[in-house]
Amino acid sequence: MTETSVAAPAGTRRAGVWQAVLLLAGSCMPVLGSVLITPVLPQLSEHFAAVPGAEVLVPMIVAIPALMIALFAPFAGQIVDRLGRKTLLIVAMIAYAVVGTAPAWLDALPAILVSRVCVGVFEAAIMTVCTTLIVDYFHEERRRNRYLGIQTVVTTLAATVFIALGGALGVGGWHTPFWVYAISLVIAVPMIFSLWEPNPVETGEAKAGEPAATVRVPWGRIGVPLLVTLFGGFTFYVLIIELSYLIVGTGVAATDTAVIGGVAAIASLATAIGGLLFARLIRFRHGVLIPVAFALQAVGMLTIWAAPVVPGIVAGAIIASFGSGLLLPSLVTWVIAAAQFGDRGRVTGWWTSAFFFGQFLTPILIGILAAALGGLPAAVGVVGVAAVLVGACVLVALRRPVAEPVA
């Protein structure tokens, strides 16, 4: 299977399956940072219960990397467009392994939070570069969009594995899952030898001998999609972050990480199935796919609100997660796929920033809603109502009479 544009100039390097595997594997690192330790969050809450503010600080162990991605992804995008892709990716992958494994031997909450700040900084670079290189290497429209969809599928399938792995390793204590972050070293080594720095000639965006054009960020085109992405990042991570607490709220023991991780893994698998379906529905406009995705999220979240017991939570999580799997690649292609070589890194950085800032806001906003509404299930239900409203706005704004390929 060859994954390169047929229009690629003669003599240029051509990316294939191996390059795709490496970039997709690298894309899993920010997902690893988000989901691996969610099954042990209740353990962490119990361990640090005596620390002032622990009820907010412990969830931040998951959420702080998202804030750092939101803050630093635009800077990573600047580096990508001005200085190049590959070197930044390799440095970030190696550093990620060092700071990611640090909590395995740390036992102070402030020190762990500092390490998580560093994790987020390097995740910003990894996510921005991997997504940019996918578009650079596989620039023919159909293959490009397919790989962006596959990126969602692979990362969510990886999330399923990471959640289950985190639950299994969590039986040995909350320190143990953090050793999994060392996997980025295994991926970084072949990246050094198999990836290369692309140029606009290879992507078909310039002729040989022509300098790369300087392109401004197209704010007029991406402004509204970035706002929708911000909200989509919030809804995407509601259940990823809160599902373990919902399960424990039904009476399941916080130390029963195998059950908690199993339920979370089922939800993550539903996200992957949604991503696979996106590849078949890619011919439809964003004005159709995005509202449908938000509607599915809403149905799932309202189910959890209406039936806050284990069967209801599982059913709602599956439906909402399926919608999330459809939503993420729809947002990616809406914003990034049409970017040019000269602004692709910055556009990707801003999209990454918007999505992960939504993730960072998730525990904060859910905490506020839960306190105001008297419980976590009600807070999740209100987010579902908001998803319906945002989806309806997108439907009205982007309504078109016929379906056409996503661009």
C-alpha positions in Angstrom: 0.0 0.0 0.0 1.5 3.3 -1.1 0.4 6.4 0.7 1.6 9.3 -1.4 0.2 11.7 -3.9 0.4 10.6 -7.5 1.2 14.2 -8.3 4.4 14.2 -6.3 7.3 15.6 -8.3 9.8 13.1 -9.7 12.7 12.4 -7.4 11.1 13.5 -4.2 10.9 11.4 -1.1 7.7 9.5 -0.7 6.1 8.6 2.6 4.6 5.2 3.0 3.1 3.0 5.6 6.1 3.1 7.9 6.2 6.9 8.2 2.4 6.8 8.8 2.9 4.3 11.6 5.5 6.4 13.3 3.4 9.6 13.1 0.3 7.9 14.3 2.2 6.4 17.2 3.6 9.8 18.1 0.1 11.2 18.0 -0.8 8.7 20.7 1.5 10.4 23.2 -0.8 13.3 24.2 -3.6 10.7 24.5 -1.4 8.7 26.8 -0.9 11.8 28.9 -4.7 12.3 29.2 -6.1 8.8 29.8 -3.4 6.5 31.3 -3.9 7.6 34.9 -7.6 8.3 34.9 -8.3 4.8 36.5 -6.1 5.7 39.4 -7.5 9.2 40.0 -9.7 8.0 42.9 -6.6 6.4 44.4 -4.7 9.7 44.0 -7.6 11.5 45.6 -7.5 9.3 48.6 -3.7 9.4 48.9 -3.6 13.2 48.8 -6.8 13.8 50.7 -5.0 15.7 53.5 -3.4 18.2 51.0 -5.3 21.5 51.0 -7.2 21.8 47.7 -6.7 18.2 46.7 -10.2 17.9 45.4 -9.2 20.3 42.6 -5.4 19.6 42.4 -5.7 15.9 41.8 -7.8 16.1 38.7 -5.3 18.7 37.5 -2.7 15.9 37.3 -4.7 15.0 34.2 -5.8 18.4 33.1 -2.6 20.5 33.5 -0.9 18.9 30.5 -3.9 20.1 28.4 -3.4 23.7 29.6 0.3 23.6 28.7 -0.6 22.2 25.3 -3.1 25.0 24.9 -0.5 27.6 25.9 2.5 26.3 24.0 1.0 24.7 20.8 0.9 28.1 19.0 4.6 28.6 19.8 5.3 25.0 18.6 3.5 26.0 15.4 5.7 29.0 15.0 8.8 26.8 15.4 7.4 24.3 12.9 6.8 26.9 10.2 10.0 28.9 10.8 12.6 26.3 11.9 11.3 22.9 10.8 9.5 19.9 11.9 11.7 16.9 12.6 14.2 18.1 15.1 11.5 19.6 17.3 9.6 16.2 17.2 12.6 14.1 18.2 13.7 16.4 21.1 10.1 16.5 22.4 9.7 12.7 22.2 12.8 12.1 24.3 12.1 14.8 26.9 8.5 13.5 27.2 9.8 10.1 28.4 11.9 11.8 31.1 9.2 14.0 32.6 6.4 11.6 32.0 7.9 8.9 34.1 8.9 11.3 36.9 5.8 10.7 39.1 6.7 7.0 39.3 9.2 7.9 41.9 7.8 11.2 43.2 5.5 11.3 46.2 4.7 15.0 46.6 1.7 16.5 44.9 3.4 19.8 44.0 6.4 18.0 42.4 4.0 15.7 40.4 2.1 18.8 39.2 5.4 20.4 38.0 6.3 17.2 36.1 2.8 17.3 34.5 3.4 20.9 33.4 6.5 19.7 31.5 4.6 16.8 30.0 2.1 19.2 28.5 4.8 21.4 27.0 6.4 18.5 25.1 3.0 17.1 24.2 2.2 20.4 22.5 5.2 20.0 20.3 4.5 16.3 19.6 0.9 16.8 18.6 1.5 19.8 16.5 4.4 18.3 14.6 2.8 14.9 14.0 -0.4 16.3 12.7 1.5 18.8 10.5 3.7 16.0 9.1 0.7 13.8 8.3 -0.7 16.6 6.0 2.8 17.3 4.6 3.6 13.7 3.8 0.1 12.6 2.6 -1.0 15.8 0.9 -3.4 14.3 -1.7 -6.8 15.3 -0.5 -8.5 11.9 -0.1 -5.4 10.2 1.5 -4.8 13.2 3.7 -8.3 13.3 5.1 -8.3 9.5 5.5 -5.1 9.7 7.5 -6.5 12.5 9.7 -9.5 10.2 10.3 -7.2 7.3 11.0 -5.3 9.4 13.5 -8.4 9.7 15.6 -9.1 6.0 15.3 -5.6 5.0 16.3 -5.4 7.4 19.2 -8.7 6.3 20.5 -7.9 2.7 20.2 -4.6 3.5 21.9 -6.6 5.2 24.6 -8.6 2.0 25.1 -5.4 0.1 25.6 -3.9 2.8 27.8 -7.0 3.0 30.0 -7.1 -0.8 30.5 -3.4 -0.8 31.1 -3.6 2.0 33.6 -6.4 0.1 35.4 -4.4 -3.1 35.4 -1.1 -1.5 36.6 -3.0 0.6 39.1 -3.7 -2.5 41.1 0.0 -2.3 42.1 -0.4 1.3 43.3 -0.9 4.7 41.6 2.9 5.1 40.9 3.1 2.2 38.6 1.2 3.4 35.5 3.6 6.4 35.0 6.4 4.0 33.8 4.5 3.6 30.6 5.5 7.0 29.4 9.0 5.6 28.6 7.4 4.1 25.4 8.1 7.4 23.7 11.8 6.5 23.6 11.0 3.4 21.7 9.1 5.4 19.1 11.7 8.2 18.9 14.6 6.0 17.8 13.1 4.9 14.4 11.7 8.5 13.9 15.3 9.7 13.8 16.1 7.4 10.8 12.8 7.2 9.0 11.4 10.8 9.0 12.7 13.8 7.1 12.1 17.5 6.9 9.5 18.1 4.1 9.5 21.0 1.7 6.8 22.7 -0.4 8.1 21.1 -3.6 7.4 17.6 -2.2 3.9 18.6 -1.2 3.2 20.0 -4.7 2.8 23.6 -3.3 5.8 25.1 -5.0 8.1 24.4 -8.0 11.8 23.4 -7.6 14.0 26.5 -6.9 11.1 28.6 -5.6 11.4 29.8 -2.0 8.6 28.9 0.4 5.9 31.6 0.5 5.3 33.4 3.8 1.7 33.0 4.6 -0.3 34.8 7.3 -2.6 32.8 9.6 -6.1 32.8 7.9 -8.0 34.0 10.9 -11.1 34.8 8.9 -11.4 31.2 7.9 -10.4 29.5 11.1 -11.7 31.8 13.8 -15.2 30.3 14.2 -14.0 26.7 13.7 -11.5 27.3 16.5 -14.3 28.4 18.9 -16.3 25.3 18.0 -13.1 23.2 18.5 -12.7 24.8 22.0 -16.2 23.6 22.9 -15.6 20.3 21.3 -12.5 19.7 23.3 -14.5 20.3 26.4 -17.3 17.9 25.5 -14.8 15.3 24.2 -13.0 15.1 27.6 -16.0 15.3 29.9 -16.4 11.5 30.2 -12.6 10.8 29.7 -11.9 12.7 32.9 -15.1 12.2 34.9 -16.2 8.6 34.0 -14.2 7.1 36.9 -15.9 9.4 39.3 -19.3 8.6 37.9 -18.6 4.9 38.3 -17.4 5.3 41.9 -20.5 7.4 42.6 -22.6 4.3 42.0 -20.9 2.5 44.9 -18.0 0.8 43.0 -14.9 0.9 45.2 -12.2 3.5 44.2 -9.6 0.7 44.4 -11.5 -1.5 41.9 -9.5 -0.1 39.0 -10.1 -3.1 36.9 -13.8 -2.4 36.7 -13.3 1.4 36.4 -10.7 0.9 33.6 -12.9 -1.7 31.9 -15.8 0.7 31.6 -13.6 3.5 30.4 -12.0 1.2 27.8 -15.4 0.3 26.4 -16.3 3.9 26.1 -12.9 4.6 24.4 -13.6 1.7 22.0 -16.9 3.4 21.0 -14.9 6.6 20.2 -12.7 4.5 17.9 -15.7 3.1 16.1 -17.0 6.6 15.6 -13.7 7.6 14.1 -13.8 4.6 11.7 -17.3 5.6 10.6 -16.0 9.1 9.8 -13.8 7.6 7.1 -17.0 6.4 5.4 -18.9 9.6 5.9 -16.1 12.0 4.9 -18.1 13.0 1.8 -20.5 14.9 3.9 -20.1 18.5 5.0 -19.0 19.7 8.4 -22.4 21.2 8.7 -23.8 17.7 8.8 -21.2 15.7 10.6 -20.4 18.1 13.4 -24.1 18.6 14.5 -24.7 14.8 14.4 -21.6 14.3 16.5 -22.7 16.8 19.1 -26.2 15.3 19.1 -24.8 11.9 19.9 -22.8 13.3 22.7 -25.9 15.0 24.0 -28.0 11.8 23.9 -25.3 9.9 25.8 -24.8 12.6 28.5 -28.5 13.0 29.0 -28.8 9.2 29.4 -26.2 9.4 32.2 -28.2 12.2 33.9 -31.5 10.3 33.6 -30.0 6.9 34.8 -27.0 7.5 37.1 -26.5 3.8 37.8 -23.8 1.5 36.3 -25.9 0.3 33.3 -27.1 3.8 32.5 -23.6 5.3 32.8 -22.2 2.5 30.5 -24.9 3.0 27.9 -24.6 6.8 28.0 -20.8 6.7 27.8 -20.9 4.4 24.7 -23.3 6.7 22.9 -21.5 9.9 23.8 -18.1 8.4 23.0 -19.3 7.3 19.6 -20.3 10.9 18.9 -16.8 12.1 20.2 -15.1 9.7 17.7 -17.1 11.3 14.9 -16.5 14.8 16.2 -12.7 14.9 16.5 -11.7 14.2 12.8 -14.5 16.4 11.6 -13.0 19.3 13.5 -9.5 18.5 12.4 -10.3 18.4 8.7 -12.5 21.5 9.1 -9.6 23.6 10.3 -6.3 22.0 9.3 -6.8 20.2 6.0 -7.1 23.4 3.9 -3.9 25.0 5.4 -1.0 25.8 3.1 2.6 24.6 3.7 3.7 28.0 4.9 1.0 28.3 7.6 0.3 24.7 8.3 2.3 24.5 11.5 0.7 27.6 13.0 -2.8 26.6 12.0 -2.2 23.2 13.5 -0.8 24.8 16.6 -3.8 27.0 17.1 -6.2 24.1 16.5 -4.3 22.0 19.0 -4.4 24.9 21.4 -8.1 25.4 21.1 -8.9 21.7 21.5 -6.7 21.1 24.5 -7.8 24.3 26.2 -11.3 22.9 26.1 -9.8 19.8 27.8 -8.2 21.9 30.5 -11.5 23.6 31.2 -13.3 20.4 31.6 -12.7 19.6 35.3 -13.0 23.2 36.3 -16.4 23.7 34.6 -17.7 20.3 35.6 -16.7 21.0 39.2 -18.6 24.3 39.1 -21.7 22.7 37.5 -21.7 19.8 39.9 -21.5 22.1 42.9 -24.3 24.3 41.5 -26.6 21.4 40.4 -26.0 19.0 43.3 -24.2 16.2 41.6 -21.9 15.1 38.8 -24.6 13.3 36.7 -26.6 16.5 36.5 -23.5 18.5 35.4 -22.9 16.0 32.6 -26.5 16.3 31.5 -26.3 20.1 31.3 -23.2 19.7 29.1 -25.3 17.5 26.9 -27.9 20.3 26.6 -25.2 22.7 25.6 -23.9 20.3 23.0 -27.3 20.3 21.3 -27.3 24.0 21.2 -23.8 24.3 19.7 -24.6 21.6 17.2 -27.7 23.4 16.1 -25.8 26.6 15.7 -23.2 24.8 13.5 -26.1 23.2 11.5 -27.7 26.6 10.8 -24.4 28.4 10.0 -23.0 25.7 7.7 -26.2 24.3 6.2 -25.9 23.5 2.5 -28.3 21.7 0.1 -25.9 18.9 -1.0 -23.1 16.8 0.5 -19.6 17.3 -0.8 -16.1 16.2 0.2 -14.7 17.6 3.4 -11.9 20.1 2.8 
